[in-house]
């Protein structure tokens, strides 16, 4: 069974990346996804809609999901539990 990937709003996508310490870096055309050590993982496409919102393309969400699965992580990541 194939999983269907949906585009994500850029703000939501960045929130997920922040949880695991990853970041997006603006490249010439696309964005570069970098892990917590600053190592390049893949390119990410962010599309602009007619109403001005930015969204991460579905194929880029798929790439990110695959990078998480390689590490045995769940996508989307859950918020870190607060220590008491």
Protein Blocks (a to p, Z undefined) as FASTA:
>chain_A
ZZddddddfklmmmmmmmnopacdddfklccdddfkopafbdcdddddfkopacddfklm
mmmmmmmmmnopacddddddddZZ
